[in-house]
Amino acid sequence: MKHLAVRSYRAVRLLTQRLEEGLAEVNRRPDRGDISITTVIIWVAAVTGALLIAGTIAVVINKYNTSLNGI
């Protein structure tokens, strides 16, 4: 049980130290390079377009599946 308490204390101490370092970094550099809303819009549009293209291809393949069996 003694070893478990020592390990737990060590883990809490390391996590606390990391949290304090992160907060100090935020205070030192308030602009952390957050992702802009434009980038999010572009990514959503790209993923939506890719899903639409994949869906269209799947529908066409299912529609003409019997015609494509001989290929």
C-alpha positions as CSV (number, residue, x, y, z in Angstrom):
1,M,0.0,0.0,0.0
2,K,2.9,2.3,0.7
3,H,4.2,2.0,-2.9
4,L,0.7,2.8,-4.3
5,A,0.6,6.0,-2.2
6,V,4.0,7.1,-3.3
7,R,3.2,6.4,-7.0
8,S,-0.1,8.2,-6.7
9,Y,1.5,11.2,-5.0
10,R,4.2,11.3,-7.8
11,A,1.5,11.2,-10.5
12,V,-0.5,14.0,-8.9
13,R,2.6,16.1,-8.5
14,L,3.7,15.6,-12.2
15,L,0.2,16.4,-13.4
16,T,0.0,19.5,-11.3
17,Q,3.4,20.6,-12.5
18,R,2.3,20.1,-16.2
19,L,-0.9,22.0,-15.6
20,E,1.0,24.9,-14.0
21,E,3.5,25.0,-17.0
22,G,0.5,25.0,-19.4
23,L,-1.1,27.9,-17.6
24,A,2.1,29.8,-17.5
25,E,2.5,29.3,-21.3
26,V,-1.1,30.6,-21.9
27,N,-0.3,33.7,-19.8
28,R,2.9,34.2,-21.6
29,R,1.5,33.8,-25.1
30,P,-2.2,34.5,-25.2
31,D,-2.4,33.8,-29.0
32,R,-1.9,30.1,-29.1
33,G,-2.6,29.8,-32.8
34,D,-6.2,28.7,-32.4
35,I,-7.9,27.4,-35.6
36,S,-9.9,30.1,-37.4
37,I,-13.5,29.7,-38.3
38,T,-12.6,30.0,-42.0
39,T,-10.4,26.9,-41.7
40,V,-13.3,25.0,-40.1
41,I,-15.7,26.0,-42.8
42,I,-13.3,24.9,-45.5
43,W,-12.8,21.5,-43.8
44,V,-16.5,20.9,-43.4
45,A,-17.1,21.8,-47.0
46,A,-14.4,19.5,-48.2
47,V,-15.6,16.6,-46.1
48,T,-19.2,17.2,-47.2
49,G,-18.2,17.3,-50.8
50,A,-16.2,14.0,-50.5
51,L,-19.2,12.3,-48.8
52,L,-21.5,13.5,-51.6
53,I,-19.2,12.2,-54.3
54,A,-18.8,8.9,-52.6
55,G,-22.6,8.6,-52.1
56,T,-23.2,9.4,-55.7
57,I,-20.7,6.8,-56.9
58,A,-22.3,4.2,-54.6
59,V,-25.8,5.0,-56.0
60,V,-24.7,4.8,-59.6
61,I,-22.9,1.5,-58.9
62,N,-26.0,0.0,-57.2
63,K,-28.2,1.2,-60.0
64,Y,-26.2,-0.2,-62.8
65,N,-24.8,-3.3,-60.9
66,T,-26.5,-5.8,-63.2
67,S,-25.1,-4.1,-66.3
68,L,-21.6,-4.0,-64.8
69,N,-21.4,-7.7,-63.9
70,G,-19.9,-8.7,-67.3
71,I,-17.0,-6.1,-67.1
